[in-house]
């Protein structure tokens, strides 16, 4: 058995051959952590420190577990399946199967996936005669899972108000229903396993003495309950080898607790923290930019990535006049990279929000470039967008059955499968559309269908003669889709995509006004059509074209969250604007800005050879033009590491710095304006400050002038655009 220890760098070797003790391995991006983890296991076995049955290794994905098995199989003479290696949920399932009686479960208990769990919650609400408008099934599902991930049963939930008390009662009823039916959800696997170890001392001692070495991958992504489970499993006799990177903790929205790493160092009295800082992926300038950016975060465990492969190219920065201009730049550069010999598959375009992909996809479509949306769907294929398009198709032509069936009961309006069957039978008998057959269905079901027909008629009447963007905005609002998704805990992205559909309509209208509303097929005569029909045709075509086939070379599009763990020769990090990246909602949350910065750090370290950073002066949002400030993250990267591709804008920025340069005493403690150096104050307000206005809402100060009664500020309001306001009468307040 060869472990190839000679190929390890000094820090990797120290981690692999560490004597029996608790250890924290701070493994930077591209530092070979998977190699260290698997080689550590093989070294423990070869050295005789432990038998295969004495090792438990936890990963976060089944893919990572399979990769670990494959690597160990290549390194070890014996089959590695004697070890416990898997995800938290997989290992907890294994433990509960072995001890189902002690856990209070039937031997053949079934596991509910997320969709099955939601169906179970809906059954519970119907059986309990609960108003689903007040207690949305997805919200109840989220409440239950969140409490379980905190290690809380229904009786332990603090009843701060009537809503929470009622949700706790539904949680208790849901638990009872699952127990009767012999099923468990994903969150229950971990909680039930934790309770089994906590409450059964014999089993706890058994596993604590069996597993001499517990190894945990991606430790920064553990939630509080997973950490407590590890502590119980390790007991007082097992050695814990935790591998992770606090600078890449980007899943707080899933419950990940970055503080677990510092807690582990303290709780286990860790004497050895090994930093894997040599990066084997990226060139030096890319790493230096990442190091400089993340250094602005507080309470880091700390490390500094470096490489031996040279500094490479400087980071290229592009400032577009608009989001469409930015997208054209991305396409042009991607084509240039392809001409240089790079495969499209080795090029990635990253964005903070899913909705950003729409304008990029449109530019790629126009250029005939095949692309693949990694970890998600193309814009016009997303469920919420297809729902909205179905409503628009019905607003244009209510007799379209496919669109009718898609949204007749979405959002839910009490129209069940039996009602739909009766309606389809009536339509078939009449030889007409489903919409035309509504009168044939009577009773309560008929009333619900008549209500849907009235909604469609209202949409048609209210949108008659409106511009395209206003039609789309009005129909999306009337449909109830926005309210439905806003009620979902994870619905923010879907709401943004619906907003982006309005923007897509506005942009399409501008383009088609220039070209004329015509469509043609090959050599056929172009056919004139109204703007809504033309837009729906455009959406259908873009949904079906340029989807990369399996194995086809295709440009990679993805959110930064989806990019974690991946790497590419060239990376475009787009939309680096205040309010977009960092995202305005995250900035308002506690520690949200630091997580946004970690997200940017992850994005930067995906690039091997070339990194582009881009942003736009204006971006369409809700069908209106929004004026943006460059992201503060651009200022946090040293100028010597960057190369501006738009020098006219860079020169303007330098001029602005000179014009607004204040005395040091005047700006003591004032934040730095994104892209404009230190800033001055006027009447207690400063450029870059977040403010609110009773009429215009939330915004950011982008310019200021005058003093006293003559002071005024220019504010970029998120929904109302840019406005100059006199400070003395504007009733502005700091956000």
C-alpha positions in Angstrom: 0.0 0.0 0.0 1.5 3.3 -1.1 0.2 6.5 0.4 2.6 8.7 -1.6 3.4 10.8 1.4 6.3 12.3 -0.4 3.9 14.2 -2.6 2.4 16.1 0.3 3.6 19.5 1.3 4.8 20.0 4.9 1.4 21.2 6.3 -0.5 18.4 4.5 2.0 15.8 5.8 1.7 17.2 9.4 -2.1 16.9 9.2 -2.0 13.4 7.8 0.5 12.0 10.3 -0.8 13.9 13.4 -0.6 11.8 16.6 -3.8 11.0 18.5 -5.3 14.3 19.4 -8.1 16.6 18.5 -7.2 18.7 15.4 -8.6 21.5 13.5 -7.4 21.7 9.9 -8.1 25.1 8.3 -8.1 24.1 4.6 -8.1 27.0 2.2 -9.7 26.9 -1.2 -7.8 24.6 -3.6 -5.4 23.4 -0.8 -6.1 19.7 -1.3 -8.3 19.0 1.7 -10.0 15.9 0.2 -6.6 14.4 -0.4 -5.5 15.2 3.2 -8.7 13.7 4.6 -8.5 10.4 2.7 -4.8 10.0 3.1 -5.2 10.6 6.9 -7.7 7.7 7.0 -5.3 5.4 5.0 -2.4 6.4 7.2 -4.3 5.6 10.4 -5.1 2.2 9.1 -1.6 1.5 7.8 0.0 2.6 11.1 -2.2 0.3 13.1 -3.6 3.1 15.1 -7.2 1.9 14.4 -9.1 -0.8 12.6 -11.5 0.0 9.8 -14.5 -0.4 12.2 -13.0 2.3 14.4 -13.3 5.1 11.8 -16.3 7.3 11.2 -16.0 10.0 8.5 -18.8 12.5 7.8 -19.2 14.4 4.5 -21.9 16.7 3.3 -22.9 15.2 0.0 -23.3 11.7 -1.3 -21.0 12.7 -4.2 -18.2 13.6 -1.7 -18.8 10.3 0.2 -18.5 8.3 -3.1 -15.3 10.1 -4.0 -13.8 9.3 -0.6 -14.7 5.7 -1.0 -13.1 5.6 -4.5 -9.9 7.2 -3.3 -9.6 4.9 -0.3 -10.3 1.8 -2.4 -7.4 2.8 -4.6 -5.1 3.3 -1.6 -6.1 0.4 0.6 -5.7 -3.4 0.0 -8.9 -4.1 1.9 -12.5 -2.9 1.1 -13.1 0.4 2.8 -16.8 -0.4 3.3 -16.2 -1.7 6.8 -15.8 2.0 7.8 -18.7 4.3 8.5 -18.4 6.9 5.8 -21.3 9.0 4.6 -23.4 12.1 5.0 -25.0 13.1 8.4 -28.3 11.9 7.2 -26.9 8.7 5.8 -25.0 7.8 9.0 -28.0 8.7 11.2 -30.2 6.5 9.1 -27.7 3.7 9.5 -27.7 4.1 13.3 -31.5 4.3 13.6 -32.0 1.1 11.4 -29.6 -0.7 13.8 -31.4 0.5 16.9 -35.0 1.1 15.7 -36.6 -0.3 18.8 -34.6 1.9 21.1 -35.4 4.9 18.9 -39.1 4.1 19.0 -39.4 3.4 15.2 -40.6 0.4 13.2 -37.9 -1.6 11.6 -39.0 -0.7 8.1 -39.6 3.0 8.7 -39.8 5.1 5.6 -38.0 8.4 4.9 -39.9 11.4 3.6 -38.2 13.6 1.1 -39.0 17.3 1.0 -42.0 16.9 -1.4 -43.4 14.0 0.6 -43.0 16.0 3.8 -44.9 18.9 2.3 -47.7 16.6 1.3 -47.8 15.2 4.8 -48.1 18.7 6.3 -50.9 19.5 3.8 -52.8 16.4 4.9 -52.4 17.4 8.5 -53.7 20.9 7.9 -56.8 19.6 6.1 -57.5 17.0 8.8 -57.2 19.7 11.4 -59.4 22.2 9.5 -56.6 24.7 9.6 -56.9 27.8 7.4 -54.1 27.4 4.8 -54.1 31.1 4.0 -53.0 31.9 7.5 -50.8 28.8 8.0 -49.1 28.2 4.7 -48.0 24.6 4.3 -44.5 25.5 3.3 -44.2 27.9 6.2 -45.3 25.2 8.6 -42.9 22.8 7.0 -40.0 25.3 7.5 -41.0 26.0 11.1 -40.9 22.3 11.9 -37.6 21.7 10.2 -36.0 24.8 11.7 -37.0 23.7 15.3 -35.7 20.2 14.7 -32.4 21.5 13.4 -32.2 23.5 16.6 -32.7 20.3 18.6 -36.2 21.3 19.8 -39.3 19.2 20.1 -42.7 20.9 20.0 -43.0 21.1 23.8 -39.7 23.0 24.0 -40.7 25.7 21.6 -41.0 29.1 23.4 -44.6 30.3 22.8 -43.8 34.0 22.3 -47.1 34.8 20.6 -50.3 33.1 19.4 -48.9 32.3 16.0 -45.8 30.6 17.4 -48.0 28.7 19.9 -50.3 27.4 17.1 -47.3 26.4 14.9 -45.9 24.5 17.9 -49.2 22.7 18.2 -49.1 21.8 14.5 -45.5 20.6 15.0 -46.7 18.3 17.8 -49.6 17.0 15.7 -47.2 16.4 12.7 -44.9 14.4 14.9 -47.8 12.3 16.1 -48.9 11.7 12.5 -45.4 10.6 11.4 -45.1 8.3 14.4 -48.5 6.6 13.6 -47.4 6.2 10.0 -43.9 5.0 10.7 -42.2 7.7 8.7 -39.4 10.2 9.4 -38.3 13.3 7.5 -34.6 14.4 6.9 -34.5 16.7 9.9 -36.0 13.9 12.1 -33.2 11.5 11.1 -30.6 13.7 12.8 -32.7 14.8 15.8 -33.9 11.2 16.5 -30.3 9.9 16.3 -29.1 12.7 18.6 -31.9 11.9 21.1 -31.0 8.2 20.9 -27.4 8.9 21.9 -28.3 11.5 24.5 -30.9 9.4 26.3 -29.3 5.9 26.0 -26.0 5.8 28.0 -25.2 2.3 26.9 -25.5 3.0 23.2 -23.6 6.3 23.7 -20.7 4.6 25.4 -20.8 1.8 22.8 -20.3 4.2 19.9 -17.9 6.4 21.8 -15.6 3.4 22.4 -16.1 2.0 18.9 -15.2 5.0 16.9 -11.6 5.9 17.9 -11.3 8.5 15.1 -14.1 10.8 13.9 -13.3 12.8 10.8 -15.6 15.7 9.6 -15.3 17.3 6.2 -16.7 20.9 5.5 -16.9 21.6 9.2 -17.9 25.2 8.5 -21.2 24.0 7.1 -22.4 22.2 10.2 -25.4 23.4 12.0 -25.8 23.5 15.8 -27.5 20.1 16.1 -24.9 18.4 13.9 -22.2 19.8 16.1 -23.9 18.5 19.2 -24.3 15.1 17.5 -20.6 15.0 16.9 -19.8 15.9 20.5 -22.0 13.1 21.8 -20.6 10.6 19.3 -17.0 11.4 20.2 -17.6 11.2 23.9 -14.4 11.4 25.9 -12.4 8.8 24.1 -12.6 9.5 20.3 -10.3 11.9 18.5 -12.0 14.4 16.2 -10.3 15.6 13.1 -12.3 18.6 11.8 -11.5 19.9 8.3 -13.0 23.2 7.1 -12.6 26.8 6.1 -14.5 29.5 8.0 -13.9 31.9 5.1 -16.1 29.6 2.9 -19.0 29.4 5.3 -21.9 30.6 3.0 -24.9 28.6 4.0 -26.3 30.5 7.0 -29.7 30.5 5.3 -29.6 26.6 5.6 -28.7 26.8 9.3 -24.9 26.5 9.0 -23.2 28.1 12.0 -19.7 29.4 11.2 -19.1 29.7 15.0 -18.9 25.9 15.3 -15.3 26.0 14.3 -14.3 28.4 17.1 -16.5 26.4 19.5 -14.8 23.2 18.5 -11.4 24.7 19.2 -12.5 25.7 22.6 -14.8 22.8 23.6 -12.3 20.1 22.6 -9.2 22.1 23.9 -7.6 21.8 20.5 -3.9 22.0 20.7 -3.1 21.7 17.0 -4.6 24.0 14.4 -3.0 23.3 11.0 -3.4 25.7 8.2 -3.4 24.5 4.6 -2.5 27.7 2.8 -0.7 26.5 -0.3 -3.2 26.7 -3.2 -2.9 24.4 -6.2 -5.6 26.0 -8.3 -5.2 29.7 -8.8 -2.5 32.2 -9.8 -1.1 34.5 -7.3 -2.9 37.7 -8.2 -6.3 36.0 -7.8 -5.3 34.6 -4.4 -3.9 38.0 -3.3 -7.2 39.6 -4.2 -9.1 37.0 -2.2 -6.8 37.4 0.8 -7.2 41.2 0.7 -11.0 41.0 0.5 -11.6 38.5 3.3 -9.2 40.3 5.6 -12.0 42.8 6.1 -14.0 40.2 8.0 -13.7 40.1 11.8 -13.5 37.1 14.1 -11.7 34.9 11.5 -9.6 32.0 12.5 -7.2 33.4 9.9 -5.0 32.1 7.0 -3.3 33.5 3.9 -3.5 31.6 0.6 -0.4 31.5 -1.6 0.8 29.6 -4.7 4.0 28.5 -6.2 2.8 28.7 -9.8 3.3 32.4 -10.3 1.3 35.6 -10.0 -0.4 35.3 -13.4 -2.6 38.0 -14.9 -4.2 40.9 -13.1 -7.9 40.9 -12.5 -9.9 42.5 -15.3 -12.6 45.0 -14.3 -15.3 46.1 -16.6 -17.9 48.9 -15.9 -20.8 48.7 -18.2 -23.3 51.5 -18.9 -26.2 49.0 -18.4 -26.8 45.4 -17.6 -27.3 44.7 -21.3 -23.9 46.3 -22.0 -22.4 44.1 -19.3 -24.0 41.1 -20.9 -22.6 42.0 -24.3 -19.2 42.3 -22.8 -19.4 38.8 -21.2 -20.4 37.3 -24.6 -17.6 39.1 -26.5 -15.0 38.1 -24.0 -16.2 34.5 -23.9 -16.0 34.3 -27.7 -12.5 35.8 -27.6 -11.4 33.2 -25.0 -12.8 30.4 -27.2 -10.9 31.8 -30.2 -7.7 31.5 -28.0 -8.4 27.8 -27.6 -10.3 27.6 -24.3 -13.3 25.3 -24.1 -16.6 27.0 -23.2 -16.9 24.3 -20.5 -13.9 25.8 -18.8 -15.5 29.3 -18.6 -18.1 30.2 -15.9 -20.3 33.3 -15.5 -21.3 33.7 -11.8 -24.0 35.9 -10.4 -25.3 36.6 -6.9 -29.0 36.3 -7.8 -30.8 33.8 -10.1 -32.7 36.6 -11.7 -29.5 38.1 -13.2 -29.2 35.1 -15.5 -32.1 36.4 -17.7 -30.2 39.2 -19.5 -27.1 37.1 -19.8 -29.1 34.2 -21.3 -30.6 36.6 -23.8 -27.2 37.9 -24.9 -25.9 34.3 -25.3 -29.1 33.4 -27.2 -28.5 36.3 -29.6 -24.9 35.2 -30.1 -25.8 31.6 -30.7 -23.7 30.3 -27.8 -24.7 27.1 -26.1 -24.8 27.3 -22.4 -25.7 25.3 -19.3 -27.3 26.6 -16.1 -25.5 24.6 -13.4 -27.5 23.7 -10.3 -30.7 25.3 -11.7 -33.0 26.0 -14.6 -32.7 28.4 -17.4 -34.7 31.6 -16.8 -37.8 30.8 -18.9 -37.9 27.2 -17.6 -38.2 28.2 -13.9 -41.5 27.1 -12.4 -42.5 30.6 -11.2 -41.7 32.1 -14.6 -43.7 29.4 -16.4 -46.6 30.1 -14.1 -46.5 33.8 -14.9 -46.2 33.1 -18.6 -49.3 30.8 -18.4 -51.3 33.6 -16.9 -50.1 35.9 -19.6 -51.1 33.4 -22.3 -54.6 33.2 -20.7 -54.8 37.0 -20.7 -54.1 36.9 -24.4 -56.2 33.9 -25.2 -58.3 32.3 -22.3 -59.1 29.2 -24.4 -55.5 27.8 -24.2 -55.9 24.6 -22.3 -52.3 23.9 -21.4 -51.9 27.3 -19.7 -55.3 26.8 -18.1 -54.4 23.5 -16.5 -51.1 24.9 -15.3 -52.5 27.7 -13.2 -56.2 27.0 -12.6 -55.3 25.9 -9.1 -52.0 27.8 -8.6 -51.8 29.6 -6.3 -54.2 27.1 -4.6 -57.9 28.2 -4.9 -59.7 25.0 -3.9 -59.9 23.4 -7.4 -59.1 19.8 -7.0 -58.3 16.9 -9.4 -61.9 15.7 -9.4 -63.2 19.1 -10.5 -60.6 19.2 -13.3 -61.7 15.8 -14.5 -65.4 16.9 -14.6 -64.4 20.0 -16.5 -62.3 18.1 -19.0 -65.3 15.7 -19.6 -67.6 18.7 -20.1 -65.2 20.3 -22.6 -64.8 17.1 -24.5 -68.5 16.6 -24.7 -69.0 20.2 -26.0 -66.0 20.0 -28.3 -64.6 23.3 -26.9 -62.0 24.6 -24.5 -61.8 24.1 -20.7 -62.5 27.9 -20.2 -65.6 27.7 -22.3 -66.9 24.6 -20.4 -66.8 26.2 -16.9 -70.6 26.8 -16.9 -71.1 23.0 -17.1 -69.6 22.5 -13.6 -72.0 23.3 -10.7 -71.9 23.5 -7.0 -68.9 24.6 -4.9 -66.5 23.4 -7.6 -68.3 25.4 -10.2 -68.1 28.5 -8.0 -64.3 28.1 -7.6 -63.9 27.8 -11.4 -66.2 30.8 -12.0 -64.0 32.8 -9.7 -60.9 31.8 -11.8 -62.8 32.8 -15.0 -63.6 36.2 -13.4 -60.0 36.7 -12.5 -58.9 36.1 -16.1 -61.6 38.5 -17.4 -60.4 41.1 -15.0 -56.9 40.7 -16.2 -58.0 41.2 -19.8 -60.1 44.3 -19.0 -57.5 46.0 -16.8 -54.5 45.4 -19.2 -56.3 46.5 -22.4 -54.2 49.1 -24.2 -51.3 49.1 -21.6 -47.7 48.9 -22.6 -46.2 45.4 -22.6 -44.2 45.8 -19.3 -47.3 47.2 -17.5 -49.3 44.2 -18.8 -46.8 41.8 -17.4 -46.5 43.6 -14.1 -50.2 43.8 -13.7 -50.9 40.2 -14.6 -48.1 38.9 -12.3 -49.5 41.1 -9.4 -53.2 40.0 -10.1 -52.3 36.3 -10.3 -51.3 36.1 -6.6 -48.0 34.5 -7.5 -45.9 37.2 -5.7 -47.9 36.9 -2.5 -47.8 33.2 -2.7 -44.0 33.1 -3.0 -43.4 35.9 -0.5 -45.2 33.6 2.1 -42.6 30.9 1.5 -39.4 31.1 3.6 -37.2 30.4 0.6 -39.3 32.3 -1.9 -37.2 35.4 -2.3 -35.4 34.1 -5.4 -38.8 33.3 -7.1 -40.1 36.8 -6.3 -36.9 38.3 -7.9 -37.4 36.1 -11.0 -41.0 37.4 -11.3 -39.7 40.9 -11.1 -37.1 40.1 -13.7 -39.9 38.9 -16.0 -41.3 42.4 -16.0 -37.8 43.7 -16.8 -37.5 41.2 -19.6 -40.8 42.5 -21.1 -39.6 46.1 -20.8 -36.3 45.3 -22.5 -38.0 43.2 -25.2 -40.5 46.1 -25.9 -37.6 48.5 -26.5 -35.8 46.1 -28.8 -38.9 45.2 -30.8 -40.0 48.9 -31.1 -36.8 49.5 -32.9 -37.1 46.4 -35.1 -40.9 46.3 -35.6 -43.2 43.7 -34.1 -42.7 41.0 -36.8 -41.9 37.3 -36.8 -40.8 35.1 -39.7 -39.9 31.5 -40.3 -37.2 30.9 -42.9 -38.1 32.6 -46.2 -41.8 33.1 -45.2 -43.3 36.5 -45.1 -43.0 38.2 -41.6 -46.3 38.2 -39.8 -47.2 41.3 -37.6 -48.3 40.5 -34.1 -49.2 42.4 -30.9 -46.5 43.0 -28.3 -47.8 40.4 -25.8 -48.0 37.6 -28.3 -44.6 38.6 -29.7 -43.1 38.5 -26.1 -44.7 35.1 -25.4 -43.3 33.8 -28.7 -39.8 35.2 -27.7 -40.0 33.4 -24.3 -41.0 30.1 -25.9 -38.1 30.3 -28.4 -35.5 31.3 -25.8 -36.7 28.4 -23.5 -36.1 25.9 -26.2 -32.9 27.1 -27.9 -29.2 26.6 -27.2 -29.7 24.2 -24.4 -26.5 22.3 -24.3 -26.8 18.6 -24.9 -25.1 15.9 -22.7 -21.3 16.1 -23.2 -21.6 19.2 -25.4 -19.1 22.0 -24.9 -21.1 24.8 -23.2 -20.6 27.9 -21.3 -21.3 27.5 -17.6 -23.8 29.8 -15.8 -24.5 29.6 -12.1 -25.1 31.4 -8.8 -22.0 31.8 -6.6 -23.6 29.4 -4.1 -23.8 26.7 -6.8 -20.1 27.4 -7.7 -18.7 26.3 -4.4 -16.4 23.3 -4.9 -16.0 23.9 -8.6 -13.1 25.6 -10.5 -12.7 27.0 -14.0 -9.9 28.4 -16.2 -11.8 31.7 -16.6 -14.5 33.2 -14.3 -16.7 36.2 -14.8 -18.1 37.6 -11.5 -20.9 39.8 -12.5 -23.2 42.4 -11.0 -20.8 43.8 -8.4 -23.1 46.6 -7.3 -24.3 47.8 -3.9 -27.6 46.2 -3.2 -26.9 43.3 -5.6 -23.6 42.0 -4.3 -23.5 42.6 -1.4 -27.2 41.9 -1.5 -29.3 44.6 0.2 -31.3 42.1 2.3 -28.1 40.5 3.6 -26.5 43.8 4.5 -29.5 44.5 6.8 -29.0 41.2 8.7 -26.6 40.6 11.6 -23.3 39.4 10.2 -24.9 39.4 6.8 -22.2 41.6 5.2 -19.5 39.2 6.4 -21.3 36.3 4.8 -21.7 38.2 1.6 -17.9 38.9 1.7 -17.3 35.2 2.2 -19.5 34.5 -0.8 -17.4 36.9 -2.9 -14.2 35.1 -1.6 -15.6 31.8 -2.8 -16.4 33.3 -6.2 -12.9 34.7 -6.6 -11.2 31.5 -5.7 -13.1 29.5 -8.4 -10.8 31.0 -11.0 -7.6 29.3 -12.1 -6.1 31.6 -14.6 -8.2 34.6 -15.4 -10.8 36.5 -13.4 -13.2 39.2 -14.6 -15.1 41.5 -12.3 -18.0 43.5 -13.8 -20.8 45.8 -12.9 -23.3 48.2 -14.5 -24.0 51.8 -13.9 -27.7 51.1 -14.6 -29.8 48.0 -14.3 -33.4 47.4 -15.0 -35.5 46.3 -12.1 -39.3 46.0 -12.0 -39.2 47.3 -15.5 -37.6 50.6 -14.4 -34.0 51.8 -14.7 -32.0 51.7 -11.4 -28.8 53.6 -10.9 -26.2 51.7 -9.0 -23.0 52.2 -7.0 -20.0 49.9 -7.5 -19.8 47.2 -4.9 -17.7 48.0 -1.8 -15.9 44.7 -2.5 -14.1 46.3 -5.5 -12.6 48.9 -3.2 -11.3 46.1 -0.9 -9.1 44.7 -3.7 -5.7 46.5 -4.0 -5.4 48.5 -7.2 -2.1 46.9 -8.1 -3.9 43.6 -8.7 -6.4 44.9 -11.1 -6.6 46.1 -14.7 -9.5 48.4 -15.8 -10.9 47.5 -19.2 -13.0 50.7 -19.2 -10.4 53.4 -18.5 -12.7 56.3 -19.2 -14.8 55.3 -16.1 -11.7 54.6 -14.0 -10.4 58.1 -14.9 -13.8 59.7 -14.0 -13.6 57.9 -10.6 -10.1 59.3 -9.9 -11.4 62.8 -10.7 -14.3 62.3 -8.3 -11.9 61.3 -5.6 -10.0 64.6 -6.1 -13.2 66.7 -6.2 -14.7 65.2 -3.0 -11.5 64.6 -1.0 -12.2 66.0 2.5 -9.9 66.8 5.4 -9.1 63.8 7.5 -10.9 65.2 10.6 -14.1 65.7 8.6 -14.4 62.1 7.7 -13.2 60.4 10.9 -15.3 57.3 11.3 -17.3 57.8 8.1 -17.6 54.7 5.9 -15.8 54.7 2.5 -18.0 55.3 -0.5 -17.8 52.4 -2.9 -15.5 53.6 -5.7 -15.2 57.2 -4.6 -12.6 57.3 -1.8 -13.4 59.0 1.6 -16.5 61.1 1.7 -17.7 64.3 3.3 -20.8 64.8 5.5 -23.7 67.3 5.0 -26.0 68.0 7.9 -25.2 64.6 9.5 -25.6 62.5 6.3 -22.7 61.1 4.3 -22.4 59.6 0.8 -22.8 55.8 0.9 -25.2 55.9 3.9 -28.4 53.9 3.8 -31.5 56.0 4.5 -35.3 55.8 4.5 -37.9 58.3 3.3 -41.6 58.2 4.3 -42.7 58.4 0.7 -39.9 56.9 -1.4 -38.8 54.1 0.9 -35.2 52.8 1.3 -32.2 54.2 -0.6 -28.5 55.0 -0.5 -27.0 58.5 -0.6 -24.9 58.8 -3.8 -24.0 62.5 -3.8 -24.2 65.5 -1.5 -23.6 69.2 -1.6 -24.1 72.4 0.4 -24.3 73.0 4.2 -27.0 74.0 6.7 -30.4 75.0 5.1 -28.8 74.7 1.6 -27.6 71.1 2.1 -29.1 68.6 -0.2 -28.4 64.9 -1.0 -28.9 62.7 -4.0 -30.5 59.4 -3.1 -30.8 56.2 -5.2 -34.1 54.8 -3.9 -34.5 51.0 -4.6 -37.9 51.5 -6.1 -38.2 55.1 -7.1 -34.8 55.8 -8.7 -32.4 58.7 -8.1 -33.7 61.9 -6.6 -32.2 65.2 -5.2 -33.7 66.1 -1.8 -33.2 69.1 0.4 -32.1 67.8 3.8 -34.0 70.4 5.8 -37.4 69.3 4.6 -36.9 65.8 3.3 -37.5 63.9 6.5 -34.7 61.5 5.7 -33.8 59.0 8.4 -30.7 56.8 8.8 -31.6 53.2 8.0 
